[in-house]
């Protein structure tokens, strides 16, 4: 049982690291394209589909994530190919399969 818990912990950490790296890279692209200001504190991507493609970005100027301060920006179709999260999607898919197998 302990080995299964350790494997799950390692997979979870790998997913978190991958997601953080992909988020950082996509945030950098969004800033370069003028979709996000440099001074944001919190942000999240709206991601859809098997290929985990982002279609929008929601951001806040503070860490409190006040709904009244929320701003949502649609990612133009011509740039959506730059906002895919393939590694995170693959790791997430594998993790779900492992959970189903381990049941």
C-alpha positions in Angstrom: 0.0 0.0 0.0 2.8 2.4 0.9 4.4 1.8 -2.6 1.1 2.7 -4.3 0.9 5.9 -2.2 4.4 6.9 -3.1 3.8 6.3 -6.8 0.6 8.4 -6.6 2.6 11.2 -4.8 5.4 11.1 -7.4 2.8 11.3 -10.3 0.9 14.1 -8.6 4.1 16.1 -8.2 5.1 15.5 -11.8 1.6 16.7 -12.9 1.9 19.8 -10.8 5.4 20.6 -12.1 4.3 20.1 -15.7 1.2 22.2 -15.3 3.2 25.0 -13.6 5.8 25.0 -16.5 3.1 25.0 -19.2 1.2 27.8 -17.4 4.4 29.9 -17.1 5.2 29.4 -20.8 1.6 30.2 -21.9 1.5 33.2 -19.7 4.7 34.5 -21.3 3.1 34.0 -24.7 -0.1 35.8 -23.7 1.9 38.8 -22.4 4.0 38.9 -25.6 0.8 38.9 -27.7 -0.8 41.6 -25.6 -3.5 39.4 -24.2 -2.3 39.8 -20.6 -0.7 42.7 -18.8 2.6 42.1 -17.1 1.3 43.1 -13.6 -1.3 40.4 -13.1 -1.3 38.4 -9.8 -3.7 35.6 -10.6 -4.8 34.0 -13.8 -6.3 30.8 -15.2 -6.9 29.5 -18.7 -10.2 28.1 -19.9 -9.2 24.8 -21.6 -11.3 22.5 -23.7 -11.0 19.3 -25.7 -8.8 16.3 -26.0 -5.9 18.5 -27.0 -6.4 20.8 -24.0 -6.5 24.1 -26.0 -7.2 27.3 -24.2 -9.9 29.6 -25.5 -9.9 32.3 -22.8 -7.8 33.7 -20.0 -9.3 35.1 -16.8 -7.1 37.3 -14.6 -7.1 39.4 -11.5 -4.9 42.3 -10.5 -4.6 41.0 -6.9 -4.3 37.6 -5.1 -7.7 38.0 -3.5 -9.5 37.1 -6.8 -12.3 39.5 -6.2 -15.1 38.7 -8.7 -15.6 42.4 -9.3 -11.9 42.7 -10.4 -12.0 39.7 -12.8 -11.2 40.3 -16.4 -11.7 37.6 -19.1 -9.9 37.8 -22.4 -10.8 35.5 -25.4 -7.9 34.0 -27.2 -8.2 34.8 -30.9 -8.6 31.6 -33.0 -5.4 32.4 -34.9 -3.5 32.2 -31.6 -5.2 29.3 -30.0 -2.7 26.8 -31.3 -0.1 28.5 -29.1 -2.2 27.8 -26.0 -2.3 24.0 -25.9 -1.4 22.1 -22.7 -0.4 18.7 -24.1 1.9 17.5 -21.3 -0.5 18.4 -18.6 -3.4 16.7 -20.5 -1.4 13.6 -21.1 -0.3 13.3 -17.4 -3.8 13.9 -16.3 -5.2 11.3 -18.6 -2.6 8.7 -17.4 -3.4 9.5 -13.8 -7.1 9.0 -14.4 -6.4 5.6 -16.0 -4.2 4.6 -13.1 -7.0 5.5 -10.6 -9.5 3.5 -12.6 -7.1 0.5 -12.7 -6.2 0.7 -9.0 -9.9 1.3 -8.3 
